[in-house]
Amino acid sequence: MSRSRLGTPLLMLAAVVLAGCTPTEPRCADVPMTPTAIERSADARAALDFDPMLPCSTVRGLGVSSVTLDTPAGAPRITYVVGDGVTLFLLSQARAVTPFQQIPEGTARIDWQVEGIPVAGFEGTTGSGAAILYVQWESGGIVYELQAMPAGRLTPPAARTLARATVTRSATWDGGEE
């Protein structure tokens, strides 16, 4: 067999081996914001003493449609509403903890470790029949909450992937510490 005929199978084998070593987790890409969301985000950010992490998604085609600011635990919390009309998730951030006490009937408790960060929450189908995934974690002095309503392209496994990718992103976010 000539060298050129041996080279092709070896290159194909190398490509298969390298493809097997490539991570299969989708990348968490920045989510575009509507002009209204950009304006509301700027207003909300002015009330915070930290630089909030912008949402990312492992599902393509989503956008930030709204941004809200409230104070459920006595400190400002910013919430990004992300979706496409069918798929929806919320990403909230604050310095104060708003603990959840019980999980809805029909859901299962979540206790993960992602990038060394403890993540707690629940997922499943509630008594009303709605699918939900809720996780809460702390990183860099900021408490994050992600609530997803799996539907459309955001299947339950895709919601878990999104949650883990968002936690991973927060691990490298500086939180606007001064």
C-alpha positions, 0 to 999 in steps of 0.5 A: 500500500502506498503512503497516500493510501495509508494517510487517508484512513489515518486522517479519518481515524484521527478525526473520529478520535478528536470528535469523540474528545470534543465537548458535546455541551452546547455553548451558552451564548449571549442573548440579544435584548430588545430596545425596550429591554436595553432601556429597562436594563440600564434603569435597573442596573443604576439601582444595583451596587453590582454589575449583573451578569447578562443572560446566556442561552444554549437554545438559539433564537431566544431574546430578552424581552423584559427586565424588571427590578424588585426588592423581595428580600430588602435588596434590589433584584434584577430579573431578565425575562428570556424567551421566544413566545413558547420557550421561557426562562427568568434569570434573577440576581441580587445580593440578598437571599430569597430562600425557597422553603418547600418544593412544589408537589410533583417535583424533585429536589435538585442538589448539584455541584457545578464548577464547585458551586452548590446549586439547589432547587427543584424540577418536574411537573407541578400539580397544575401540570406545568413543567418547571425547573428552578435553581438557586446558587451564590457566586461572587457575592451574588445570589442567582436564580434561574426559573425555566418553564420547559416548553417548545425547544427548551425540553427538560434536558435542555433546561438542565443544560441551560441551568448548568451552563448559566452556573458555569458562566457565573463562576467566571463573572466578577459580579461587579465587585469594586 
